[in-house]
Amino acid sequence: MLKFLLYWAAFHTLGRLPLSFLYALMRGIAWAAYYLAPGVRRNINDNLRHVMPPAPDDEVRGAAKQVLRNVALYYADTAHLPRMDLCDFFERRFVFHGLEEYLRPAIAQGQGVIILSAHYGAPELAVQAFAHLGIHVFALTEPVHPRMSKLMDEYRASKGHTFGPVNRGNVKRVFQTLKSGGVVALMGDRDIEGPNEALSFFGEPTLMPTGPIEVAIRMGAPVIPCFSARRGKYGIEGWVEEPLVLLRTGDTHADVIAGTREYIERLERRLRAEPGQWAVIERIWDEVKEVGSQRSEVREAKSEVAAGERGDG
């Protein structure tokens, strides 16, 4: 309850500040966090070392500081969103590529569309531009405490989109939205909840979410990768990419893996180009090790049980 009240007070206070002051404040907080939060710093450095292994240490440090700035500015954007002039944002701060070439034709097909993004740049801010164009989306968000999720999603939804945490009811809503020809926005760079697979990501296995591709194959919906990056003090550049080539051979698992791997390749190109845009502060490559360790422990326990049942001991 106390944490929720602190967030509520912070969001209501920060959201009333001028954007210039708010951004300057959050950049200062990010700078302090780099030095005062060694655990977070180590997580970011570990991720970046996978993305940019040959880079000198000072280049990695610079990218790590940019990551923290992006994370801090994300909270600034969310707090400011209800008071943001959407038309002004679209006309003065936002530039995008590929909307008319890929997104509108996909929507026109009437089979629903999955926008597959990543914690790269400012995806939740960039998607707000679609509302200005009359394209409304349903987006799944990372589940936190129910009151926190409700607070964050109310701010995110203030310009006309719909946001909801990952749960059974909202996953069902994803299918309903696609069935009605709507647009769903999902993230594909972090294994949060749902189906996953250990796949190569920058040459090493880690758990990657496979749910978005599985839903698309089952529903017959196209998957369009969308990415964004921060430019200058306030600008956002967005890319709507060519739809993924999804196979439907009858082997659903193999088709899901193939589609997920193509998305990973698109994401890797973006991360190699601008690693500091990746706003992730959790270690990505440790997850598969932890799961593998847990599975090994389960296998060992089962072996011990089986041995006991056979009387080997």
C-alpha positions in Angstrom: 0.0 0.0 0.0 2.8 2.4 0.9 4.6 1.8 -2.4 1.4 2.4 -4.3 0.8 5.7 -2.5 4.4 6.8 -3.2 4.0 6.0 -6.9 0.6 7.7 -7.0 2.0 10.9 -5.4 5.1 10.8 -7.6 3.1 10.4 -10.8 0.6 13.1 -9.9 3.4 15.5 -9.0 5.8 14.7 -11.8 3.1 14.8 -14.4 2.3 18.5 -13.6 5.9 19.6 -14.2 7.0 21.3 -17.5 8.4 18.6 -19.8 11.8 20.4 -20.0 12.2 20.4 -16.2 10.8 16.9 -15.9 13.3 15.4 -18.4 16.2 17.3 -16.8 15.2 15.9 -13.4 14.9 12.4 -14.6 18.2 12.5 -16.4 19.8 13.6 -13.1 18.2 10.7 -11.3 19.4 8.3 -14.0 23.0 9.7 -13.6 22.8 9.2 -9.8 21.4 5.7 -10.2 24.3 4.6 -12.4 26.6 5.2 -9.5 24.3 4.4 -6.6 22.8 1.2 -7.9 25.7 -1.2 -8.5 23.4 -4.3 -9.0 21.5 -2.6 -11.8 24.7 -1.3 -13.3 26.1 -4.8 -13.4 22.9 -6.2 -15.0 23.0 -3.6 -17.8 26.7 -4.0 -18.4 26.2 -7.8 -18.6 23.5 -7.3 -21.2 25.5 -4.8 -23.2 28.6 -7.1 -23.2 26.5 -9.6 -25.1 25.3 -7.0 -27.6 28.6 -5.2 -28.1 31.4 -7.7 -27.0 34.4 -6.1 -28.8 33.6 -2.5 -27.6 36.0 -0.8 -25.2 34.9 -0.3 -21.6 34.2 3.4 -21.9 31.9 2.8 -24.8 29.9 0.2 -22.8 29.7 2.6 -19.9 28.4 5.3 -22.1 25.7 2.9 -23.5 24.8 1.8 -20.0 24.2 5.4 -18.9 22.0 5.9 -21.9 20.0 2.8 -21.0 19.3 4.2 -17.5 18.4 7.6 -19.1 15.8 5.8 -21.3 14.4 4.0 -18.3 14.1 7.2 -16.3 12.5 9.1 -19.3 10.0 6.3 -19.7 8.6 7.1 -16.3 8.7 10.8 -17.1 6.7 10.1 -20.3 4.1 8.0 -18.5 3.6 10.6 -15.8 3.3 13.4 -18.4 1.1 11.5 -20.8 -2.4 12.6 -19.6 -1.3 16.2 -20.1 0.5 15.7 -23.4 -0.8 17.4 -26.5 -1.1 14.4 -28.9 -1.2 16.6 -32.0 1.8 18.6 -30.9 3.7 15.4 -30.2 2.9 14.0 -33.6 3.7 17.1 -35.5 6.8 18.3 -33.6 8.4 15.5 -31.8 7.7 12.3 -33.8 8.9 11.0 -37.1 8.0 7.5 -38.4 8.7 5.2 -41.3 6.7 2.4 -42.9 3.2 3.2 -41.7 1.6 3.5 -45.1 3.7 0.8 -46.6 3.1 -1.9 -44.0 0.7 -1.2 -41.2 -2.3 0.2 -43.0 -2.3 -2.5 -45.7 -2.1 -5.1 -43.0 -5.1 -3.6 -41.1 -7.1 -3.4 -44.3 -6.8 -7.2 -44.7 -9.2 -7.5 -41.7 -7.5 -10.5 -40.0 -6.1 -8.4 -37.1 -2.6 -7.3 -36.7 0.1 -7.9 -34.1 2.6 -5.1 -33.5 5.6 -6.7 -32.0 8.0 -4.3 -30.3 10.7 -4.3 -27.7 11.9 -2.3 -24.7 13.9 -0.2 -27.1 13.7 3.6 -27.3 10.2 4.7 -26.2 7.7 2.1 -27.5 4.8 3.1 -25.3 5.2 6.8 -26.3 5.7 6.0 -29.9 2.5 3.9 -30.1 0.5 6.9 -28.9 1.1 8.5 -32.3 -1.2 5.8 -33.8 -4.1 7.1 -31.8 -3.7 10.5 -33.5 -4.1 8.7 -36.8 -7.2 6.8 -35.7 -5.5 3.5 -35.1 -6.3 2.2 -31.7 -4.5 -0.8 -30.1 -4.9 -3.2 -27.2 -1.5 -3.6 -25.5 -0.4 -6.2 -22.9 1.8 -4.8 -20.1 4.0 -6.5 -17.5 1.9 -7.5 -14.5 2.9 -5.9 -11.2 0.8 -5.3 -8.1 -2.9 -4.9 -9.2 -3.2 -1.3 -7.9 0.1 -0.4 -9.6 -0.9 -2.0 -12.9 -4.2 -0.2 -12.7 -2.5 3.2 -12.1 0.1 2.7 -14.8 -2.4 1.5 -17.4 -4.8 4.4 -16.7 -2.0 6.8 -17.5 -0.9 4.8 -20.6 -4.5 4.7 -21.8 -5.2 8.4 -21.4 -4.9 9.1 -25.2 -7.3 6.4 -26.4 -5.5 3.1 -26.5 -6.3 0.2 -24.1 -3.7 -1.4 -21.9 -3.9 -4.4 -19.5 -1.5 -6.6 -17.6 -0.8 -10.1 -18.8 -3.4 -12.5 -17.3 -5.8 -15.0 -18.6 -8.6 -12.5 -19.2 -6.5 -10.1 -21.2 -4.9 -12.9 -23.2 -8.5 -13.9 -24.2 -9.0 -10.2 -25.1 -6.0 -10.4 -27.4 -7.7 -13.2 -29.4 -11.0 -11.3 -29.4 -9.3 -8.1 -30.7 -7.6 -10.0 -33.5 -10.8 -11.8 -34.4 -12.6 -8.5 -34.8 -9.8 -7.2 -37.1 -8.1 -5.0 -34.4 -4.5 -4.2 -33.6 -2.7 -5.8 -30.6 0.7 -4.5 -29.3 3.0 -7.0 -27.7 6.7 -7.1 -26.5 9.1 -9.7 -27.8 12.4 -9.1 -26.1 11.8 -10.3 -22.5 10.4 -13.5 -21.2 7.8 -12.2 -18.7 5.0 -14.7 -18.6 3.6 -17.2 -21.1 5.2 -19.7 -23.5 8.9 -19.3 -24.1 11.9 -21.2 -25.7 15.6 -21.1 -25.2 16.9 -19.6 -28.4 20.1 -18.1 -29.6 20.2 -14.3 -28.9 23.5 -12.7 -29.9 25.1 -16.1 -30.1 24.0 -17.4 -26.7 20.8 -19.2 -25.6 18.3 -17.3 -23.5 14.6 -17.6 -22.9 12.6 -15.7 -25.5 8.8 -15.3 -25.6 7.1 -17.3 -28.3 3.5 -16.4 -27.4 3.2 -13.6 -29.9 4.2 -15.7 -32.9 2.0 -18.6 -31.7 -1.0 -16.4 -31.4 -0.4 -15.0 -34.9 0.0 -18.4 -36.5 -3.2 -19.7 -34.8 -5.2 -16.6 -35.7 -3.8 -16.0 -39.2 -2.7 -12.5 -38.2 0.4 -10.8 -39.6 3.2 -9.8 -37.2 4.7 -6.4 -37.9 7.9 -5.5 -35.9 7.9 -1.9 -34.7 10.8 -0.1 -33.1 11.5 3.4 -31.9 14.5 5.4 -30.7 15.0 8.7 -28.8 16.4 11.6 -30.8 17.8 14.7 -29.3 16.1 16.1 -26.1 12.5 15.3 -26.9 12.3 13.6 -30.3 11.2 10.0 -31.1 11.9 8.2 -34.4 9.8 5.1 -35.2 9.9 2.3 -37.7 7.1 0.1 -38.9 8.9 -2.8 -40.5 7.9 -5.4 -43.2 5.8 -8.2 -41.7 7.5 -11.3 -40.6 7.3 -14.3 -42.9 5.3 -16.8 -40.9 5.2 -20.4 -41.9 2.1 -22.6 -41.5 3.4 -26.1 -42.3 1.3 -28.0 -39.9 4.1 -28.3 -37.4 3.1 -25.4 -35.2 6.0 -25.6 -32.8 8.6 -25.5 -35.6 6.7 -22.7 -37.3 6.6 -20.7 -34.0 10.4 -21.1 -33.5 11.1 -20.0 -37.1 9.0 -16.9 -36.7 10.5 -16.0 -33.3 14.0 -16.4 -34.8 13.2 -14.0 -37.6 12.0 -11.5 -35.0 15.1 -12.0 -33.0 17.3 -11.2 -36.1 15.4 -7.9 -36.6 15.8 -7.0 -33.0 19.5 -7.9 -33.0 20.1 -5.5 -36.0 18.4 -2.6 -34.0 20.4 -3.4 -30.9 23.8 -3.6 -32.7 23.1 -0.2 -34.3 22.1 1.6 -31.1 22.7 -0.6 -28.0 22.1 2.3 -25.6 18.4 2.5 -26.7 17.7 -0.9 -25.0 15.8 0.1 -21.8 16.2 -3.2 -20.0 17.7 -3.4 -16.5 17.3 -7.1 -15.8 19.9 -9.7 -16.8 18.6 -11.4 -19.9 21.0 -14.2 -20.3 20.9 -15.5 -16.7 17.3 -16.7 -17.0 18.0 -19.7 -19.2 20.8 -20.8 -16.8 18.4 -20.5 -13.8 15.7 -22.5 -15.6 18.2 -25.1 -16.8 19.5 -25.4 -13.2 15.9 -25.9 -11.9 15.2 -28.5 -14.6 18.4 -30.3 -13.7 17.3 -30.4 -10.0 13.9 -31.7 -11.0 15.5 -34.4 -13.1 17.9 -35.4 -10.3 15.0 -35.6 -7.8 13.0 -37.8 -10.2 16.0 -40.0 -10.6 16.4 -40.4 -6.9 12.7 -41.2 -6.5 12.9 -43.7 -9.3 16.0 -45.3 -7.8 14.3 -45.5 -4.4 11.3 -47.2 -6.0 13.6 -49.7 -7.7 15.4 -50.3 -4.5 18.8 -49.2 -6.0 19.7 -47.4 -2.8 
